Amino acid sequence: MNLFGMIDQSGAAMQAERMRAEVVAANMANAETTRTPNGTPYRRQHVIFATGGGDQAFAGHLSGLIPGQIPGQLAGAVPGSLLNGESAAPGVRIAGVVEDTAPALKRYDPSHPDADAEGFVSYPDINPLTEMVDLMGATRAYGLNGSAVQAEKSMIASALEIAK
């Protein structure tokens, strides 16, 4: 892979981590939201990452070595992914944002406007500590990829200096 391909990979990872940080921020902002437009409490969101590509020659060779697999498809490959003929940018991509399936937390507050007949209010199952850890992970990964881009830029500059 060339140096510009590595920059593409780091850039794709930075985009994915930015989206992860935005989803975490939305979760924290809605930690006390008891009613959304559809009338239910807010549901915690998760970002799902997927591979965005890689070395086609290596993937093709590897898939032929795994017994019992369809040629050109690795175990667990998603139909329509790069291994099935679709071209994609290298690195990581966002496969989707999904809602958490955890049930809402019930708190007794009969004076709350969203309280049910028994006086319980449904709150989202969002733990601020978990969200902060996710945010720190996303921030750290973003920063590391930014450092990788800077290192790659300096390698390219050094290569150009040598070529003079």
N, C-alpha and C positions, 0 to 999 in steps of 0.2 A: 504494500500500500504506500502511496506517496504521502508527502507531508500535507498536501491540501486535503486529502481524504481524512487524515487525522483531525484536521480542523473541522471538517463536516461532522465527524463523530462527536467531537466535544460540543459543537454547536447544537446538535440534536439533543444531547444530554442536558445542556443548559436550558433548552426550551422545555423539556420534560420536567426538569426540577422546578422551573419557574411556575409551571402549571400546578405542580404538587404543592408549592408554597401558597399559591392562590386558593387552592381548595382547602388547605388547612386554615387559612385566614377566614374563609367563608364559614367553615365549621365553627371556629371560635366566635365569630360575630353572631352566629345563630344558636349559640349554646342555650339560650333561654327562650327561643322562639317556640311558642306553644301552638301557634296556628299559622299555617302557610295558606296560599290562595286556594288550595284544594281542601282546606279545613282540618288537616292533620298536623301534628308537630313536625318540625324540621327533622330530616333524616341525615345523619352523618354521611359524608361523601368520601369515597376512596378513589385514588387514581391508579389505574392498572397500566403498567408498562409492558411493552413487548419489544422484541428485537426488530430493528428496522432494516436489517440486511447484513451483508458480510461478503466474504469471499466466495463467489459462486463456484469456482473450481474446487475449492476445499469442501464445500457443502455437498456438491455432487459426488465427489469421491467418497466422502464419509458415509453418505446415505447408501452407497452400494456395498459398504462393508457391514452394515447392520442386518443380521439375518431376520427374515420375516417382515421386512419393511418394503413398501412400494418404492421402486427406484425413483429417486428425486425427492423423497419426502422423509424427513427425520421423524423419529418418535415424538409425538406431542406437537407436531407442526400444525398450525392452524390452516385450514383450507383457505387458499387465496393468499397465503403468505409468500415470501420471497422464494422459498424452496419449490413452490408450485408454479413458478414462471413469472410472478409479478415482480417488477423492479421497484426497489425502495431505497431511500437514502440509508447509508450505513449508520450504525449506532442504535440508539434506543428511540422508541416512539411511544406516544400515548395510545394505548389500545382502547381506552374508554374511561369514563368516570361512572362509578356505580354507587348506589345507595347501600348503606349498611342495613342489614336485616335484623339487627338487635331491637327488641321491643322497647317502647318508650318507658321512661322512668315515671312512676306515679308518686306525686307528693300531695299530701292533704292540705288543701287551701280552699275552703268553701267560699271565700270572698272573691276569688279570682274569676274573671269573666269567662274563662275557658274550663271551669270546673264541671265535672260530670254530675249526675244526680246524687252520687255518694260524697261529693265534695273533693274528689281527686282531680289533679291537673296532670296531664301527660306532658313531660318534658323530653327533649332529645337526649339520647344516651351518648353524651359527649363528655369526655374526661379532659379537662384542660391540660393536665400533665402529659397525657398521651399526645395531644395535639402539639404541645411545645416540643416534645421529643421529635415528632415528625417534622416540624418546622426547622428544628436545628439540623436534622439530617439533610433536608432539602437544601438549606442554606450552605451547609458544609460541602455537599456534592456540587452545588452550583459554583462555589468558590474554587474548588479543586479543578473543575473543568475550565474555569477561567484561567487558572494558573497554567493548565496544560496548553491552552491556546497561546498564552504569552510565550511559553517555552518553544512551541512550534514556530511562532513568528521569529523568535531569535535564531532558531536553527536555519530557517529560510534565509534570514539576513546574513548569517555566517556563511551559508553556502554561496550566496551571491558575492560576498566579499572574496571568497576563495577563487571564484570563477573570474575575477577581474585580472 
